[in-house]
């Protein structure tokens, strides 16, 4: 057999092997490979995780993490180019849009818990928060029990409104609970005195207060409705090959020290569009999480 024939057979074998590998892809990776696109779900007002800047472009801590994941997926699939599509989501739509294949990554401030893991999966934790409430200082609401008989707002589709509902029953608070469509609407209700308090993750409340007309008018509670809870980038359930790539990308980011740099960029420096500084140092628990990344939904597993 001459060299040309041997070379041709070798090429055919190599091409066949690459075709088999491509054919073996499943789920999200297969879809991304075939379409050349990946779709990120983003929030429009979850500062500093995922929100719109002055140019209506989604930016934030979680968006930066998602773009690192996109780079890893592009490398994994050996793609020269990978188009990134951006799809807005809300607290109520994020899980359905992930489940039905509309989005591939949800880049925001979504709590990873056991109940949600029945519907979706999460990658390694990028933040730890607790559920608290914001109110006007003039309201003199100093504890959860001070909310008795008042109108309290939270955002539809969140763990926070569930926690508020449970506390309302357990403590016989007699609270009138209002479900707002997003965080901005909920905070506006407190701002305009249509609600006495807004129950949400403390870091999101801090960002809303910092961006308000009169930050000194508001106070965030010491009382909490929850233990520290993990935020994670959401991915589709039962798609282990894709989650493996995402997990590896986030673990590499956090353990390399780049995760801390990204954190400082969004929590310890001025951020667009108003130049606000949340001045929120990384917690000992999150520092420990970055050193040993985990996708655990159990708040008790996160210790300094």
Backbone bond lengths (Angstrom), bond angles and torsions (degrees), N, CA, C in turn:
res aa  C-N    CA-C-N  psi(-1)  N-CA   C-N-CA  omega(-1)  CA-C   N-CA-C  phi
1 X - - - 1.464 - - 1.529 108.99 -
2 X 1.358 117.49 127.87 1.460 117.66 -175.43 1.523 112.25 -79.64
3 X 1.348 114.77 170.12 1.454 120.63 -173.61 1.528 112.51 -63.29
4 X 1.351 116.90 -37.68 1.472 120.51 -178.84 1.524 111.04 -60.91
5 X 1.331 114.78 -42.01 1.473 118.72 -179.68 1.520 110.14 -66.94
6 X 1.356 115.21 -43.79 1.463 118.91 178.77 1.518 111.65 -60.40
7 X 1.341 115.20 -42.64 1.467 120.03 179.92 1.536 110.61 -63.27
8 X 1.350 113.99 -41.18 1.465 118.57 179.22 1.509 112.32 -64.22
9 X 1.329 116.64 -40.11 1.466 120.64 177.90 1.526 111.16 -65.62
10 X 1.335 115.72 -39.34 1.473 119.95 178.84 1.523 110.65 -63.16
11 X 1.325 115.84 -42.58 1.465 120.32 178.66 1.519 110.58 -62.69
12 X 1.323 115.38 -44.51 1.467 120.17 -179.59 1.524 110.68 -62.21
13 X 1.347 115.17 -40.71 1.468 118.87 -179.91 1.506 110.86 -65.00
14 X 1.354 115.91 -42.78 1.472 120.55 179.59 1.519 110.24 -63.63
15 X 1.346 115.93 -42.62 1.464 119.86 179.86 1.519 110.59 -64.40
16 X 1.351 114.85 -41.62 1.461 119.30 179.15 1.511 112.00 -62.72
17 X 1.342 115.84 -39.91 1.469 120.21 179.91 1.513 110.68 -64.17
18 X 1.343 115.26 -41.68 1.475 118.04 -179.71 1.517 110.45 -67.12
19 X 1.327 116.43 -35.22 1.455 119.85 178.30 1.527 110.95 -65.50
20 X 1.352 115.15 -40.13 1.465 119.08 179.06 1.515 109.73 -62.14
21 X 1.331 117.14 -44.09 1.464 120.96 -179.84 1.518 110.71 -60.56
22 X 1.325 116.11 -42.02 1.468 119.88 179.51 1.528 110.16 -65.78
23 X 1.336 114.73 -40.81 1.463 118.87 -179.47 1.522 112.06 -67.53
24 X 1.338 116.21 -26.49 1.457 119.83 -177.61 1.525 112.82 -77.08
25 X 1.313 117.40 -14.04 1.461 120.72 177.64 1.527 109.74 -61.71
26 X 1.327 115.31 145.60 1.461 120.17 178.27 1.525 109.87 -133.07
27 X 1.312 115.18 168.44 1.461 121.68 171.24 1.516 114.91 55.27
28 X 1.315 114.91 -134.39 1.466 121.42 -173.63 1.522 111.88 -63.66
29 X 1.332 117.52 -43.18 1.467 120.18 -179.85 1.527 111.18 -60.77
30 X 1.313 116.95 -42.05 1.467 120.63 178.97 1.524 110.51 -63.13
31 X 1.323 116.55 -44.25 1.459 120.46 -179.53 1.526 111.59 -63.85
32 X 1.339 116.47 -41.89 1.469 120.71 179.16 1.528 110.25 -64.30
33 X 1.338 116.36 -42.90 1.471 121.57 179.33 1.530 110.99 -61.46
34 X 1.329 116.01 -44.06 1.467 120.43 -176.23 1.525 112.59 -72.52
35 X 1.335 117.25 -35.38 1.475 120.09 -175.85 1.523 113.24 -95.90
36 X 1.336 116.04 -19.96 1.459 118.97 -176.82 1.515 112.96 70.70
37 X 1.347 115.77 19.01 1.467 119.94 -179.31 1.526 110.62 -134.74
38 X 1.331 115.26 153.29 1.457 122.50 172.72 1.524 106.96 -134.18
39 X 1.322 117.00 137.31 1.466 120.54 -174.96 1.513 111.37 -111.60
40 X 1.343 115.46 124.73 1.456 122.29 179.35 1.523 109.61 -102.80
41 X 1.323 116.33 129.26 1.454 120.90 172.66 1.524 108.39 -87.33
42 X 1.327 117.37 132.54 1.456 120.63 -178.63 1.520 111.18 -130.08
43 X 1.330 115.71 156.85 1.456 122.79 176.04 1.528 108.75 -100.59
44 X 1.336 116.77 151.46 1.470 118.13 -178.22 1.524 114.19 -97.14
45 X 1.355 117.94 -7.93 1.464 118.11 -177.34 1.523 113.89 -145.68
46 X 1.339 117.94 21.74 1.465 120.82 179.00 1.536 110.09 -93.48
47 X 1.324 114.90 68.18 1.468 121.24 179.62 1.525 109.11 -68.51
48 X 1.340 120.42 136.93 1.469 128.23 -1.41 1.530 112.22 -99.85
49 X 1.316 117.55 23.35 1.469 120.68 -174.70 1.519 112.75 -83.86
50 X 1.325 116.22 -46.76 1.459 121.45 -176.93 1.521 108.00 -161.08
51 X 1.333 115.95 112.51 1.465 119.97 -176.66 1.525 109.44 -160.02
52 X 1.315 116.32 170.03 1.459 120.91 -177.22 1.528 110.96 -94.07
53 X 1.343 116.03 134.88 1.459 119.77 175.54 1.533 110.21 -88.05
54 X 1.308 117.45 -168.60 1.473 121.51 -177.24 1.526 112.69 -61.94
55 X 1.317 117.07 -24.44 1.466 121.76 -179.72 1.527 111.99 -96.01
56 X 1.350 115.70 13.07 1.470 121.83 -178.36 1.530 112.31 60.85
57 X 1.332 114.78 29.32 1.459 120.97 176.90 1.529 109.03 -99.53
58 X 1.353 117.61 132.03 1.464 119.11 177.68 1.530 111.34 -67.14
59 X 1.325 116.45 127.40 1.465 122.22 177.82 1.530 107.99 -135.59
60 X 1.329 116.50 170.71 1.454 119.69 175.02 1.520 113.46 137.89
61 X 1.313 115.05 172.82 1.454 123.46 -178.94 1.528 111.29 -58.39
62 X 1.330 116.57 -49.60 1.469 120.22 -178.86 1.531 111.18 -68.48
63 X 1.325 117.23 -33.40 1.467 120.22 177.47 1.528 110.08 -64.54
64 X 1.334 117.05 -42.58 1.466 120.36 178.11 1.528 110.77 -60.88
65 X 1.334 116.08 -40.87 1.472 119.92 178.61 1.528 109.71 -63.65
66 X 1.320 116.72 -42.88 1.467 120.54 -179.15 1.530 111.78 -63.02
67 X 1.331 117.04 -36.86 1.462 119.20 178.63 1.528 110.99 -68.11
68 X 1.326 117.72 -30.62 1.470 120.59 174.04 1.530 109.48 -66.75
69 X 1.337 116.06 -37.97 1.474 120.28 177.42 1.524 109.91 -65.19
70 X 1.332 116.79 -41.84 1.471 121.23 178.59 1.528 110.24 -57.21
71 X 1.328 116.98 -43.65 1.468 121.24 178.84 1.530 110.44 -60.16
72 X 1.337 116.64 -40.56 1.460 121.27 -179.29 1.529 111.31 -67.67
73 X 1.337 116.54 -40.03 1.468 120.96 178.46 1.525 110.28 -65.36
74 X 1.318 115.87 -42.28 1.469 121.30 178.46 1.529 110.56 -59.55
75 X 1.331 115.81 -42.75 1.471 121.01 179.24 1.523 110.73 -67.93
76 X 1.332 116.44 -43.45 1.467 121.47 -179.46 1.525 111.54 -59.43
77 X 1.335 116.28 -40.71 1.466 121.09 -176.68 1.530 112.55 -89.98
78 X 1.354 115.77 0.52 1.474 121.61 179.46 1.533 111.39 54.52
79 X 1.326 115.27 46.62 1.466 121.10 179.43 1.523 110.19 -95.83
80 X 1.326 116.33 135.66 1.465 119.64 176.39 1.522 110.47 -70.57
81 X 1.320 115.86 -38.84 1.461 120.77 177.17 1.526 109.24 -134.83
82 X 1.313 115.09 151.59 1.460 120.76 176.69 1.525 107.71 -142.78
83 X 1.323 115.39 113.08 1.461 120.18 -178.39 1.533 109.81 -76.28
84 X 1.333 115.85 132.46 1.460 121.25 177.84 1.526 109.29 -103.11
85 X 1.326 115.82 118.65 1.461 120.93 175.40 1.525 108.57 -100.82
86 X 1.322 117.00 144.77 1.457 122.50 -177.38 1.518 109.80 -116.10
87 X 1.321 116.27 127.39 1.467 121.52 -176.56 1.528 109.62 -128.48
88 X 1.347 118.25 120.56 1.463 119.91 -179.66 1.521 111.61 -67.98
89 X 1.346 116.05 142.29 1.457 120.98 175.40 1.523 108.29 -134.21
90 X 1.326 115.91 160.32 1.459 122.06 174.70 1.530 107.89 -120.93
91 X 1.321 116.23 177.04 1.466 119.72 177.48 1.527 110.95 -58.54
92 X 1.331 115.65 -35.75 1.465 120.26 -176.62 1.527 113.20 -79.96
93 X 1.350 117.52 -30.29 1.475 119.74 -173.46 1.522 114.35 -98.67
94 X 1.327 118.57 -14.35 1.474 120.35 -170.52 1.530 113.36 -61.32
95 X 1.331 117.76 -43.08 1.467 119.50 -178.87 1.532 111.51 -71.70
96 X 1.344 119.74 -46.69 1.471 118.98 176.18 1.532 113.17 -58.24
97 X 1.343 117.62 -39.75 1.470 119.91 -178.86 1.526 111.98 -69.95
98 X 1.326 116.22 -28.94 1.464 119.50 174.05 1.525 109.77 -72.62
99 X 1.313 116.34 -46.24 1.470 121.22 -177.01 1.527 112.81 -63.09
100 X 1.343 116.70 -36.13 1.472 118.75 -176.90 1.530 113.84 -89.62
101 X 1.347 116.67 3.35 1.465 119.57 174.22 1.511 115.49 89.70
102 X 1.333 118.01 4.62 1.466 119.91 -179.37 1.531 110.96 -67.91
103 X 1.343 117.22 -40.50 1.467 121.16 178.56 1.534 109.50 -119.37
104 X 1.333 115.69 153.21 1.464 121.03 -179.52 1.529 112.15 -103.73
105 X 1.324 116.73 -30.74 1.467 123.00 176.26 1.512 107.50 -134.94
106 X 1.332 117.28 139.54 1.470 119.93 175.48 1.524 107.05 -109.97
107 X 1.321 114.60 112.74 1.462 121.87 -170.85 1.523 108.84 -105.08
108 X 1.339 116.02 96.06 1.452 117.20 -175.95 1.504 112.53 -164.59
109 X 1.329 115.21 -135.01 1.466 122.24 -176.02 1.525 108.73 -129.72
110 X 1.316 115.54 57.05 1.458 121.43 -174.90 1.520 110.84 -97.41
111 X 1.333 115.54 125.65 1.461 121.11 -179.43 1.525 110.69 -72.54
112 X 1.317 115.36 131.13 1.460 122.51 175.59 1.523 108.04 -89.48
113 X 1.333 116.66 112.07 1.464 119.91 176.89 1.525 110.47 -136.33
114 X 1.319 115.16 167.03 1.468 120.76 -174.82 1.526 112.00 -61.08
115 X 1.321 116.44 -36.91 1.469 119.94 -179.52 1.527 111.33 -64.86
116 X 1.332 116.72 -43.12 1.468 119.97 179.97 1.525 111.66 -70.14
117 X 1.323 116.92 -28.02 1.458 119.52 -179.84 1.521 112.28 -68.01
118 X 1.325 117.10 -9.84 1.459 120.02 172.83 1.529 110.52 -74.62
119 X 1.342 117.03 -19.45 1.463 122.07 -177.24 1.522 113.41 -112.44
120 X 1.330 116.89 -34.47 1.463 122.03 -176.21 1.527 109.20 -141.32
121 X 1.329 115.94 169.42 1.460 121.69 173.83 1.525 109.50 -114.03
122 X 1.332 115.53 166.70 1.459 121.48 179.01 1.521 109.53 -132.92
123 X 1.334 115.67 152.29 1.454 119.34 171.98 1.527 108.68 -91.53
124 X 1.325 116.36 -170.63 1.458 122.15 -176.05 1.535 112.48 -56.22
125 X 1.311 115.36 142.02 1.466 122.93 -176.83 1.523 112.28 -60.85
126 X 1.351 116.42 133.59 1.471 119.81 177.40 1.531 113.38 -112.91
127 X 1.340 116.79 -3.96 1.466 119.22 177.01 1.527 109.41 -163.69
128 X 1.332 115.41 153.28 1.464 121.66 175.12 1.519 108.34 -123.86
129 X 1.320 116.18 130.76 1.454 121.12 -175.80 1.526 109.93 -135.54
130 X 1.339 116.71 173.72 1.470 121.83 172.42 1.518 107.75 -136.55
131 X 1.306 116.06 151.63 1.463 122.00 -177.89 1.532 110.03 -85.94
132 X 1.340 116.66 116.13 1.465 122.32 -179.98 1.524 108.62 -131.92
133 X 1.322 117.49 -171.45 1.458 119.69 177.63 1.527 109.87 -131.92
134 X 1.332 114.84 152.15 1.454 121.13 173.61 1.527 107.78 -112.22
135 X 1.314 115.52 141.68 1.467 121.21 177.02 1.524 108.23 -145.41
136 X 1.313 115.96 170.66 1.461 119.74 175.19 1.528 108.91 -78.94
137 X 1.326 116.42 139.61 1.460 120.58 178.62 1.524 110.86 -55.88
138 X 1.327 114.76 -35.57 1.464 119.73 -177.59 1.526 112.76 -65.73
139 X 1.331 117.18 -17.09 1.465 120.86 -179.97 1.522 112.57 -78.38
140 X 1.340 116.64 -17.33 1.475 121.35 179.79 1.530 112.75 54.81
141 X 1.326 114.82 43.56 1.464 119.95 176.04 1.526 106.94 -96.02
142 X 1.328 116.23 104.43 1.464 120.58 -171.61 1.522 114.48 -105.79
143 X 1.314 116.86 -5.09 1.465 120.29 -179.85 1.521 109.34 -155.67
144 X 1.316 116.34 167.58 1.463 120.72 177.45 1.529 110.13 -60.35
145 X 1.315 117.18 -38.01 1.467 120.17 179.74 1.528 112.50 -63.93
146 X 1.331 117.06 -24.20 1.470 120.69 177.52 1.522 112.83 -70.75
147 X 1.322 116.75 -8.25 1.468 120.90 178.57 1.525 112.05 -81.87
148 X 1.321 117.53 -4.94 1.469 121.95 -176.94 1.526 112.21 -50.51
149 X 1.349 113.94 129.15 1.453 120.68 175.03 1.517 115.24 74.22
150 X 1.323 117.57 4.31 1.468 120.42 -175.66 1.535 111.12 -100.43
151 X 1.328 115.84 168.29 1.463 121.87 174.31 1.523 108.19 -91.42
152 X 1.323 115.70 123.54 1.462 121.45 -178.28 1.529 108.71 -125.61
153 X 1.321 115.67 135.02 1.462 120.60 -177.05 1.527 109.88 -108.98
154 X 1.329 115.62 150.21 1.460 122.58 168.91 1.523 106.92 -147.38
155 X 1.320 116.97 174.52 1.460 120.07 -175.33 1.523 110.97 -93.14
156 X 1.324 115.86 133.78 1.471 121.47 -178.82 1.519 111.06 -57.89
157 X 1.322 116.58 140.81 1.454 121.54 174.93 1.513 115.34 80.84
158 X 1.343 117.98 9.66 1.466 121.04 -178.76 1.524 111.46 -103.56
159 X 1.340 115.65 162.01 1.458 119.57 173.59 1.524 109.86 -67.77
160 X 1.332 116.30 -26.05 1.467 120.72 -176.23 1.525 112.28 -63.97
161 X 1.335 116.86 -42.65 1.460 119.47 -178.67 1.539 109.44 -68.91
162 X 1.317 116.78 -30.54 1.464 121.17 176.12 1.538 109.81 -67.50
163 X 1.334 116.18 -43.72 1.466 120.57 178.81 1.531 111.27 -64.74
164 X 1.330 115.98 -39.52 1.465 120.97 177.71 1.526 110.13 -63.05
165 X 1.313 116.30 -43.99 1.464 121.18 179.78 1.527 110.93 -62.10
166 X 1.323 116.22 -43.15 1.464 120.61 179.72 1.524 111.42 -65.18
167 X 1.342 116.69 -42.16 1.469 120.85 179.13 1.521 110.92 -67.03
168 X 1.317 115.92 -34.99 1.464 121.07 179.42 1.528 110.53 -60.27
169 X 1.316 115.78 -41.33 1.465 121.10 179.21 1.525 110.90 -74.96
170 X 1.337 115.80 -49.03 1.469 120.33 -175.20 1.524 112.77 -62.64
171 X 1.332 116.56 -34.70 1.465 120.24 -176.45 1.525 112.96 -102.03
172 X 1.337 116.58 2.54 1.476 121.39 -178.37 1.532 110.65 50.88
173 X 1.334 115.55 52.48 1.465 120.84 -175.51 1.531 113.29 -79.21
174 X 1.331 116.78 -25.47 1.460 119.36 -177.41 1.522 112.82 64.21
175 X 1.337 115.56 30.90 1.468 121.63 -179.19 1.533 110.00 -77.87
176 X 1.338 116.13 139.98 1.461 121.17 169.92 1.517 107.36 -89.92
177 X 1.334 116.43 113.34 1.467 121.23 -174.81 1.527 109.98 -95.93
178 X 1.343 115.11 128.18 1.463 121.61 178.13 1.527 108.67 -113.91
179 X 1.330 116.68 132.67 1.469 121.55 178.48 1.524 109.68 -99.36
180 X 1.322 117.13 113.16 1.463 122.07 178.13 1.522 109.85 -89.10
181 X 1.327 116.95 156.07 1.472 119.48 -177.29 1.525 112.44 -74.70
182 X 1.349 117.56 -27.83 1.459 120.19 176.96 1.530 109.67 -152.76
183 X 1.332 115.93 175.39 1.456 120.79 -176.03 1.530 112.23 -64.59
184 X 1.333 115.74 -39.04 1.461 119.86 -178.20 1.531 110.81 -61.57
185 X 1.327 117.03 -43.65 1.463 121.17 179.65 1.525 110.25 -64.97
186 X 1.322 116.58 -39.83 1.464 120.69 -179.06 1.534 110.99 -64.20
187 X 1.320 116.80 -44.79 1.468 119.68 -179.83 1.533 110.56 -65.67
188 X 1.335 115.92 -37.41 1.467 120.23 178.40 1.525 111.09 -59.72
189 X 1.328 117.36 -33.15 1.465 120.62 179.18 1.532 111.33 -65.11
190 X 1.336 116.62 -35.76 1.470 119.98 175.78 1.523 109.53 -73.14
191 X 1.313 115.38 -41.41 1.468 121.62 -179.18 1.528 111.57 -59.02
192 X 1.339 116.21 -36.79 1.471 121.79 -177.14 1.527 112.34 -99.91
193 X 1.342 115.86 12.72 1.476 122.41 176.01 1.523 114.35 63.85
194 X 1.326 117.26 23.44 1.468 119.92 173.88 1.528 111.09 -86.16
195 X 1.337 116.00 -13.03 1.464 121.65 174.28 1.523 107.47 -141.40
196 X 1.326 115.58 146.64 1.465 120.18 -179.36 1.518 111.62 -79.56
197 X 1.327 116.83 -27.16 1.462 120.61 -176.67 1.528 110.43 -155.76
198 X 1.328 114.51 158.67 1.461 122.70 178.58 1.528 107.44 -126.64
199 X 1.333 116.26 118.44 1.461 122.11 -179.46 1.534 109.62 -93.41
200 X 1.334 115.35 123.08 1.468 120.24 -177.82 1.525 108.51 -163.73
201 X 1.336 117.39 174.12 1.455 121.82 175.92 1.528 109.51 -60.08
202 X 1.319 116.49 135.74 1.466 120.11 -171.92 1.522 114.23 -57.61
203 X 1.347 117.88 -36.95 1.465 119.38 -178.46 1.530 111.42 -68.66
204 X 1.327 116.70 -33.78 1.463 119.66 177.63 1.525 110.02 -70.28
205 X 1.321 116.52 -37.40 1.464 119.82 175.93 1.522 110.02 -63.59
206 X 1.328 116.92 -40.72 1.471 120.81 179.57 1.525 111.08 -61.07
207 X 1.313 116.28 -39.73 1.464 119.94 -179.15 1.526 111.26 -70.03
208 X 1.322 116.78 -37.66 1.466 120.51 179.19 1.526 111.06 -68.32
209 X 1.329 116.25 -39.38 1.470 120.07 177.47 1.530 110.10 -65.30
210 X 1.344 116.52 -44.84 1.471 120.94 -178.78 1.522 111.54 -60.61
211 X 1.336 116.38 -31.82 1.461 120.28 -178.50 1.518 114.51 -93.21
212 X 1.323 117.07 2.93 1.471 120.07 -177.22 1.539 111.71 -80.25
213 X 1.325 115.60 170.78 1.473 120.85 -179.53 1.520 111.82 -66.67
214 X 1.329 116.57 -35.81 1.471 121.13 -178.15 1.527 110.05 -136.68
215 X 1.342 117.93 79.89 1.469 121.25 -177.33 1.528 114.08 -54.60
216 X 1.324 116.23 -31.93 1.475 119.85 -177.14 1.523 112.90 -71.20
217 X 1.346 117.16 -9.22 1.470 120.70 -179.82 1.531 112.29 -78.74
218 X 1.340 117.45 -12.60 1.465 120.46 -168.69 1.523 112.12 -116.88
219 X 1.317 114.62 156.57 1.459 121.20 175.81 1.528 108.61 -138.47
220 X 1.337 115.61 138.45 1.463 121.44 176.59 1.520 108.01 -99.32
221 X 1.301 116.86 134.78 1.465 121.55 -172.94 1.522 113.60 -65.11
222 X 1.325 114.46 151.17 1.464 120.95 168.21 1.523 108.17 -80.92
223 X 1.325 116.34 -40.28 1.465 121.39 175.96 1.528 110.10 -58.30
224 X 1.309 115.69 139.64 1.467 120.30 179.36 1.521 110.61 -125.94
225 X 1.329 115.63 149.70 1.463 122.32 176.80 1.529 111.42 -89.07
226 X 1.345 116.86 -2.96 1.462 119.23 -174.67 1.522 111.04 -154.78
227 X 1.330 114.87 166.54 1.458 121.97 167.51 1.531 107.23 -78.50
228 X 1.352 117.65 168.71 1.473 118.81 175.28 1.527 110.73 -53.96
229 X 1.325 116.35 132.90 1.465 120.91 -176.03 1.523 110.78 -121.99
230 X 1.343 116.46 143.94 1.467 120.01 -176.90 1.522 113.96 -85.42
231 X 1.342 115.56 137.82 1.461 122.41 168.87 1.529 107.81 -96.05
232 X 1.323 116.43 140.72 1.463 120.21 174.69 1.514 111.43 -142.06
233 X 1.332 116.10 154.88 1.461 121.28 171.92 1.528 106.73 -72.50
234 X 1.325 116.20 127.09 1.457 120.90 -174.63 1.529 111.35 -87.14
235 X 1.345 115.35 138.75 1.464 122.17 174.97 1.531 108.48 -131.53
236 X 1.339 115.37 170.90 1.461 118.85 -178.42 1.530 111.84 -70.18
237 X 1.307 114.69 144.00 1.469 121.70 178.08 1.528 110.33 -70.42
238 X 1.330 115.49 149.26 1.466 122.94 175.44 1.529 113.26 62.10
239 X 1.326 116.38 29.51 1.470 120.81 175.47 1.530 107.59 -121.83
240 X 1.332 115.10 71.80 1.468 121.39 -174.40 1.534 114.07 -60.96
241 X 1.344 120.46 -39.97 1.467 119.66 -179.64 1.534 112.37 -61.65
242 X 1.321 116.89 -41.72 1.466 119.91 179.43 1.522 110.41 -68.83
243 X 1.332 116.61 -43.90 1.467 120.15 179.84 1.525 110.88 -61.33
244 X 1.309 117.57 -34.94 1.469 121.46 179.06 1.527 110.61 -61.02
245 X 1.318 116.87 -42.83 1.472 121.64 178.98 1.530 110.03 -66.73
246 X 1.331 115.66 -44.31 1.466 120.91 -178.82 1.528 110.71 -65.28
247 X 1.319 116.99 -44.31 1.468 121.74 179.28 1.526 111.11 -60.72
248 X 1.326 116.16 -43.36 1.466 120.40 -179.41 1.528 110.69 -64.46
249 X 1.326 116.22 -39.28 1.470 120.72 -179.52 1.522 111.60 -66.68
250 X 1.334 116.77 -44.73 1.470 119.43 -178.85 1.523 111.13 -71.31
251 X 1.334 117.36 -38.48 1.466 120.11 178.24 1.525 110.70 -62.21
252 X 1.322 116.63 -42.77 1.470 120.62 178.95 1.522 110.90 -62.82
253 X 1.335 116.61 -39.76 1.462 121.67 179.73 1.527 110.93 -63.88
254 X 1.328 116.95 -48.41 1.465 120.79 -174.20 1.527 112.26 -71.47
255 X 1.320 117.72 -41.71 1.467 120.09 -175.63 1.530 112.50 -76.94
256 X 1.328 117.25 -18.74 1.473 120.19 -177.93 1.526 113.33 -78.99
257 X 1.317 117.05 -12.28 1.462 120.16 -174.23 1.510 112.24 97.13
258 X 1.333 116.98 -14.82 1.462 120.53 178.13 1.525 111.23 -67.79
259 X 1.338 115.55 -29.50 1.461 119.58 177.73 1.516 111.39 -62.36
260 X 1.339 116.44 -42.57 1.468 121.20 177.46 1.530 111.01 -63.21
261 X 1.342 116.60 -39.82 1.471 120.46 178.91 1.529 110.76 -63.93
262 X 1.344 116.02 -42.58 1.466 119.51 177.41 1.517 110.46 -63.55
263 X 1.332 115.93 -40.96 1.463 120.39 178.78 1.530 109.89 -58.84
264 X 1.315 116.60 -50.03 1.468 120.62 -178.58 1.526 111.69 -61.25
265 X 1.327 116.23 -34.49 1.465 121.06 179.12 1.527 111.49 -60.48
266 X 1.342 116.63 -38.53 1.467 120.72 -173.15 1.527 114.33 -100.38
267 X 1.343 117.59 -20.02 1.471 119.67 -175.19 1.532 114.05 -115.78
268 X 1.347 116.27 -14.71 1.456 119.20 -175.26 1.523 113.09 -126.04
269 X 1.309 117.71 13.30 1.468 122.02 179.96 1.520 109.25 -142.48
270 X 1.309 116.42 168.53 1.468 120.57 178.08 1.519 109.46 -67.46
271 X 1.329 115.77 134.89 1.458 120.42 -178.57 1.529 110.36 -121.26
272 X 1.329 117.09 153.39 1.462 120.21 178.78 1.523 110.46 -70.67
273 X 1.344 117.74 160.22 1.467 126.06 -0.95 1.534 113.62 -93.32
274 X 1.330 117.85 -8.99 1.469 120.14 -173.04 1.524 113.54 -101.91
275 X 1.320 117.72 1.01 1.452 119.82 -179.10 1.515 113.79 72.10
276 X 1.334 117.08 26.50 1.465 120.65 179.04 1.519 110.56 -72.39
277 X 1.322 116.80 147.76 1.455 122.06 173.82 1.518 107.74 -122.20
278 X 1.330 116.68 113.36 1.461 120.86 -178.42 1.529 111.82 -71.52
279 X 1.327 116.30 -21.11 1.467 122.39 176.44 1.525 111.59 46.61
280 X 1.336 114.29 54.26 1.467 121.33 -178.32 1.528 108.99 -118.38
281 X 1.334 117.74 94.71 1.474 120.25 -178.63 1.527 111.31 -60.76
282 X 1.317 115.82 151.35 1.460 120.58 178.23 1.526 109.42 -62.23
283 X 1.334 115.98 136.84 1.463 120.58 -178.67 1.523 110.25 -77.82
284 X 1.341 117.65 155.69 1.476 120.21 175.90 1.531 111.87 -57.11
285 X 1.346 115.69 -35.65 1.469 120.10 -179.78 1.532 111.23 -65.10
286 X 1.335 116.81 -43.11 1.467 119.61 -179.00 1.529 110.41 -71.61
287 X 1.321 116.53 -34.83 1.464 119.96 177.22 1.531 109.94 -61.31
288 X 1.326 116.04 -42.33 1.465 120.83 177.67 1.523 110.89 -66.01
289 X 1.332 116.29 -36.81 1.471 121.45 178.62 1.527 110.66 -64.81
290 X 1.334 117.40 -41.74 1.462 120.55 179.29 1.535 110.96 -65.19
291 X 1.333 116.67 -32.74 1.466 120.48 179.47 1.525 111.08 -70.28
292 X 1.337 116.03 -35.98 1.463 121.76 178.27 1.528 108.46 -133.42
293 X 1.343 117.56 82.99 1.462 121.70 -174.77 1.530 113.59 -56.15
294 X 1.331 114.96 143.30 1.464 121.52 -178.30 1.521 109.36 -147.09
295 X 1.333 115.50 150.54 1.467 119.92 174.50 1.523 110.69 -110.85
296 X 1.326 116.24 24.64 1.467 120.74 -177.35 1.533 111.55 -66.68
297 X 1.346 116.89 136.20 1.471 120.53 175.64 1.529 112.75 -87.11
298 X 1.336 116.72 -3.03 1.463 121.26 -173.79 1.526 111.45 -88.06
299 X 1.346 118.20 113.54 1.463 120.74 179.78 1.526 113.27 -56.09
300 X 1.330 116.88 -31.34 1.467 120.85 -177.78 1.522 112.81 -67.95
301 X 1.336 117.27 -17.05 1.468 120.39 -177.43 1.530 112.15 -81.89
302 X 1.330 116.47 -9.62 1.470 119.70 -176.93 1.525 109.45 -100.64
303 X 1.339 114.30 102.57 1.463 119.90 -178.89 1.514 109.00 -130.33
304 X 1.350 118.17 149.10 1.469 120.62 -178.71 1.529 111.64 -68.31
